[in-house]
Amino acid sequence: MSENPTLRRDDDELTVSVGEVVIARYVLRPQAPQVEAPKPYFHPLNTLSGAPLTAVRPWDHRWHKGLQMTWSHVSGQNFWGGPTYVGDSGEYEWLDNVGSIRHQEFAEVTERPGEVAFTERLTWVSSRGHDWLSETRTHRVHSVDPGRGLWALDFTTALTNVRGEQLALGSPTTHGRPAAGYAGLFWRGPRSWTGCRVLTSSGISGDTEAMGTEAEWIALVGRHDEIDGGATVLGFSGTTSGTVPVKWFVRSEPFPVLCPSPSFDRTLFLEPAATLELAHRLVFVDRMCDTEEITELGRGFAP
């Protein structure tokens, strides 16, 4: 039976709870160094029992923050954070090119029976202080089911080029680094999930095998530290209005990450005033699901 999530908002964050358990905290204005490309993010994301599903500012990549929308290569700008992969040198280099994504305002915040949702307007600002992208983003929490131990998060966004020139949206892979096509919606899992199980809708298992593939969904199944048991994160590739298909960036080693990339190995070109629309879904399950249950969930939650 579905349960109603509740939403609390203040100037700096939104918090979604089910009963006494916070399942999602969305940080609007992070106090982060510029090199981390400050931007809104979710942390923590939790299961319905309160078990952790995200990591924030891990020592290996301080700019990894829970679940966030970001992009590593945008016409020479880095909205991801950290060093930029440079194809000419074949290395990551610290450059003066790190931008930020700024929350501007909420267009709508709603609480309906069985769901909460919020739509915000954001601006992607270059390292030189110029507006490059205008974004309208919606998050919807729904399908909260204590009996099945799960809840779902829908993410949709519309990114409009306001730079006045064409924008090239790519990744380290489009710049020459194999198997590094991260871009778009990015999840960083807890350290304890390192080595977690990876399964795809196409029957492929393992992060190396799934990397860069097209699949309707990918599931990661990991164990918790401190508390017994584990959980499952099921991500759907969703849709893109771009000409490039969504491919998966996924790792379980050396740390767990999941990203339905809109420009894994092909650059997206966005003309002035043009808009790129993306839609993805994540399902969070309060147990370690087997293949049969994951496949059933994949059918039941397909957008």
C-alpha positions as CSV (number, residue, x, y, z in Angstrom):
1,M,0.0,0.0,0.0
2,S,1.3,3.4,-1.0
3,E,2.1,5.9,1.7
4,N,2.2,9.7,1.5
5,P,5.6,11.3,1.6
6,T,5.9,14.8,3.1
7,L,7.9,17.7,2.1
8,R,9.7,20.4,4.2
9,R,11.3,23.4,2.6
10,D,13.6,26.2,3.9
11,D,16.0,28.6,2.2
12,D,18.8,26.1,1.7
13,E,17.2,22.7,1.2
14,L,14.2,20.5,0.8
15,T,13.6,17.4,2.8
16,V,11.3,14.5,1.9
17,S,10.2,12.2,4.7
18,V,8.1,9.1,5.1
19,G,6.9,8.9,8.7
20,E,10.0,9.7,10.8
21,V,12.5,8.7,8.1
22,V,14.1,11.2,5.8
23,I,14.4,9.5,2.5
24,A,15.8,12.5,0.5
25,R,17.5,15.8,1.2
26,Y,18.0,18.2,-1.7
27,V,20.7,20.9,-1.1
28,L,19.9,24.0,-3.1
29,R,22.9,26.2,-2.4
30,P,26.0,24.2,-1.4
31,Q,28.9,25.8,0.4
32,A,31.5,24.2,-1.8
33,P,34.8,25.4,-3.2
34,Q,34.6,26.6,-6.8
35,V,36.9,23.7,-8.0
36,E,34.0,21.4,-7.0
37,A,31.6,23.1,-9.4
38,P,29.0,24.0,-6.8
39,K,25.5,22.8,-7.8
40,P,22.3,21.4,-6.1
41,Y,22.4,17.8,-5.2
42,F,20.6,15.0,-3.2
43,H,22.3,13.7,-0.1
44,P,21.4,11.7,1.7
45,L,19.2,9.4,-0.2
46,N,17.9,6.7,2.1
47,T,15.8,3.5,2.0
48,L,12.5,3.5,3.8
49,S,14.3,2.0,6.8
50,G,16.8,4.8,6.8
51,A,19.8,2.9,5.3
52,P,22.2,5.1,3.3
53,L,22.2,5.1,-0.5
54,T,24.6,7.9,-1.3
55,A,28.1,9.3,-0.5
56,V,29.1,12.9,-0.4
57,R,32.6,14.5,-1.0
58,P,34.4,11.2,-0.9
59,W,38.2,11.5,-0.5
60,D,38.9,10.3,-4.1
61,H,36.6,12.8,-5.8
62,R,35.4,15.6,-3.6
63,W,33.0,16.9,-6.4
64,H,31.0,13.7,-6.2
65,K,27.9,14.5,-4.2
66,G,25.1,12.0,-3.8
67,L,22.8,12.3,-6.8
68,Q,23.3,15.4,-9.0
69,M,22.8,16.7,-12.5
70,T,26.1,17.8,-14.1
71,W,28.3,17.7,-17.2
72,S,32.1,17.3,-17.6
73,H,32.7,18.8,-21.0
74,V,30.6,21.8,-22.3
75,S,32.5,23.7,-25.0
76,G,35.6,23.7,-22.9
77,Q,33.8,24.4,-19.6
78,N,33.7,21.9,-16.8
79,F,30.5,21.8,-14.8
80,W,31.4,18.5,-13.2
81,G,34.2,19.7,-10.9
82,G,37.8,18.7,-10.4
83,P,40.3,18.4,-13.2
84,T,39.4,18.2,-16.9
85,Y,40.4,15.4,-19.2
86,V,42.5,16.9,-22.0
87,G,42.7,14.8,-25.1
88,D,45.9,16.4,-26.4
89,S,47.9,15.3,-23.3
90,G,45.8,12.3,-22.5
91,E,45.7,13.4,-18.9
92,Y,43.4,15.1,-16.4
93,E,44.6,18.7,-15.8
94,W,43.6,21.4,-13.4
95,L,42.2,24.2,-15.5
96,D,40.6,27.6,-14.8
97,N,37.4,26.4,-16.5
98,V,35.1,25.2,-13.7
99,G,31.6,26.6,-13.7
100,S,28.6,26.3,-11.4
101,I,24.9,25.5,-11.5
102,R,22.8,27.9,-9.5
103,H,19.3,27.4,-8.2
104,Q,17.3,30.5,-9.1
105,E,13.7,29.8,-8.0
106,F,11.0,27.3,-7.6
107,A,8.4,27.3,-10.3
108,E,6.2,24.8,-8.4
109,V,6.2,22.7,-5.3
110,T,3.4,20.3,-4.8
111,E,2.2,17.6,-2.4
112,R,-0.5,15.3,-3.7
113,P,-1.8,12.0,-2.3
114,G,1.1,9.5,-2.8
115,E,3.7,11.9,-4.2
116,V,5.6,15.1,-3.8
117,A,7.2,17.1,-6.6
118,F,9.2,20.3,-7.1
119,T,10.2,22.2,-10.2
120,E,13.0,24.7,-10.1
121,R,14.7,27.0,-12.5
122,L,18.5,27.0,-12.6
123,T,21.3,28.7,-14.5
124,W,24.6,27.1,-15.6
125,V,27.2,29.8,-15.2
126,S,30.7,29.5,-16.8
127,S,34.0,30.1,-15.0
128,R,34.0,33.6,-16.4
129,G,30.5,34.4,-15.0
130,H,28.5,34.1,-18.2
131,D,25.1,32.4,-18.4
132,W,25.4,29.4,-20.8
133,L,22.4,27.2,-20.0
134,S,19.0,27.9,-18.6
135,E,17.5,24.8,-16.9
136,T,14.0,23.8,-15.8
137,R,14.2,20.7,-13.6
138,T,11.6,18.6,-11.9
139,H,12.0,15.9,-9.2
140,R,9.0,13.7,-8.3
141,V,9.0,11.3,-5.4
142,H,6.3,8.6,-5.7
143,S,5.4,4.9,-5.3
144,V,6.3,4.9,-1.6
145,D,5.4,1.4,-0.6
146,P,6.4,0.2,2.9
147,G,5.0,-3.2,2.3
148,R,7.4,-3.7,-0.7
149,G,10.1,-1.6,0.9
150,L,10.6,0.8,-2.0
151,W,10.2,4.2,-3.4
152,A,10.8,5.9,-6.7
153,L,12.3,9.2,-8.0
154,D,11.5,10.7,-11.4
155,F,13.9,13.3,-12.9
156,T,13.1,15.5,-15.9
157,T,15.0,18.4,-17.2
158,A,15.0,20.9,-20.1
159,L,18.3,22.5,-20.8
160,T,18.2,25.6,-23.1
161,N,21.3,27.1,-24.7
162,V,21.4,30.8,-23.7
163,R,25.0,31.4,-24.6
164,G,24.3,32.8,-28.1
165,E,26.7,30.3,-29.7
166,Q,26.5,26.5,-30.3
167,L,27.4,24.4,-27.3
168,A,29.2,21.1,-27.6
169,L,28.3,18.7,-24.8
170,G,30.6,15.8,-24.4
171,S,32.6,13.6,-22.0
172,P,36.1,12.4,-21.3
173,T,35.3,9.6,-23.8
174,T,34.4,12.0,-26.6
175,H,37.8,13.6,-25.9
176,G,39.7,10.4,-26.1
177,R,39.5,8.5,-22.8
178,P,37.9,5.1,-23.2
179,A,35.1,4.0,-20.8
180,A,34.8,7.4,-19.2
181,G,31.6,8.8,-20.8
182,Y,30.1,10.3,-17.7
183,A,27.7,13.2,-18.3
184,G,24.2,14.1,-17.0
185,L,22.5,12.6,-13.9
186,F,25.1,11.0,-11.7
187,W,24.8,8.8,-8.6
188,R,27.7,8.1,-6.2
189,G,27.0,5.2,-3.9
190,P,28.3,4.5,-0.4
191,R,31.8,3.2,0.0
192,S,30.5,-0.1,1.3
193,W,28.9,-0.8,-2.1
194,T,32.3,-1.1,-3.7
195,G,32.3,-4.4,-5.6
196,C,28.5,-4.4,-5.7
197,R,26.5,-6.6,-8.1
198,V,25.6,-5.0,-11.5
199,L,22.8,-6.4,-13.7
200,T,21.2,-5.0,-16.9
201,S,17.9,-5.4,-18.7
202,S,19.8,-7.0,-21.6
203,G,21.1,-9.8,-19.3
204,I,24.6,-8.4,-19.1
205,S,26.2,-8.6,-15.6
206,G,29.2,-6.9,-14.3
207,D,30.3,-3.2,-14.5
208,T,33.0,-3.8,-17.2
209,E,30.6,-5.6,-19.4
210,A,27.8,-3.0,-18.9
211,M,30.0,0.0,-19.4
212,G,29.0,2.0,-22.4
213,T,26.1,-0.2,-23.4
214,E,22.5,0.7,-24.1
215,A,19.9,-0.9,-21.8
216,E,16.5,0.0,-20.6
217,W,17.7,-0.3,-17.0
218,I,20.6,-1.2,-14.8
219,A,20.5,-2.4,-11.2
220,L,23.2,-2.2,-8.5
221,V,22.9,-4.4,-5.5
222,G,25.1,-3.6,-2.5
223,R,25.6,-4.2,1.2
224,H,25.6,-1.7,4.1
225,D,28.2,-0.9,6.6
226,E,27.2,-0.8,10.3
227,I,23.7,-2.2,9.7
228,D,22.8,-5.6,8.5
229,G,21.6,-6.4,4.9
230,G,21.8,-4.3,1.8
231,A,19.7,-2.5,-0.9
232,T,19.0,-2.3,-4.6
233,V,19.2,0.8,-6.8
234,L,17.4,0.4,-10.1
235,G,18.0,3.1,-12.8
236,F,16.1,3.5,-16.0
237,S,17.9,5.1,-19.0
238,G,14.7,7.0,-19.8
239,T,14.6,9.4,-22.8
240,T,16.6,12.1,-24.5
241,S,15.5,14.6,-27.2
242,G,19.1,14.6,-28.4
243,T,20.3,12.7,-31.5
244,V,22.7,10.7,-29.4
245,P,21.4,7.6,-27.6
246,V,21.7,7.3,-23.8
247,K,24.4,4.9,-22.8
248,W,25.4,3.7,-19.3
249,F,28.4,4.8,-17.3
250,V,28.6,2.4,-14.5
251,R,31.2,1.2,-12.1
252,S,31.4,-1.0,-9.0
253,E,35.2,-0.7,-8.7
254,P,37.0,1.2,-7.4
255,F,33.8,2.8,-6.2
256,P,30.1,2.5,-7.1
257,V,28.7,5.0,-9.6
258,L,25.7,5.0,-12.0
259,C,25.0,7.5,-14.8
260,P,22.6,7.4,-17.8
261,S,24.9,9.4,-20.1
262,P,23.4,11.5,-22.9
263,S,26.8,11.9,-24.5
264,F,28.8,8.9,-23.6
265,D,30.9,8.5,-26.8
266,R,29.3,11.0,-29.1
267,T,29.2,14.8,-28.7
268,L,25.8,16.5,-28.5
269,F,25.6,19.9,-30.3
270,L,23.0,22.3,-28.9
271,E,22.3,25.3,-31.1
272,P,21.5,28.8,-29.7
273,A,18.0,28.8,-28.1
274,A,17.7,25.1,-28.6
275,T,16.6,22.8,-25.8
276,L,17.7,19.4,-24.7
277,E,15.1,17.3,-22.7
278,L,16.0,14.4,-20.6
279,A,13.9,12.1,-18.4
280,H,15.1,9.3,-16.0
281,R,13.7,7.2,-13.2
282,L,15.4,5.6,-10.1
283,V,13.8,3.0,-7.8
284,F,15.3,2.4,-4.3
285,V,14.5,-1.0,-2.7
286,D,15.2,-1.8,1.0
287,R,16.8,-5.2,0.3
288,M,19.2,-7.0,-1.9
289,C,17.0,-8.2,-4.8
290,D,17.7,-11.3,-6.8
291,T,17.6,-11.4,-10.6
292,E,14.0,-12.5,-10.8
293,E,12.7,-9.6,-8.6
294,I,14.9,-7.0,-10.4
295,T,13.4,-8.1,-13.7
296,E,9.9,-7.9,-12.3
297,L,10.6,-4.4,-10.9
298,G,12.1,-3.4,-14.3
299,R,8.8,-4.4,-15.9
300,G,6.6,-2.8,-13.3
301,F,8.4,0.6,-13.1
302,A,9.2,1.0,-16.8
303,P,8.4,4.7,-17.6
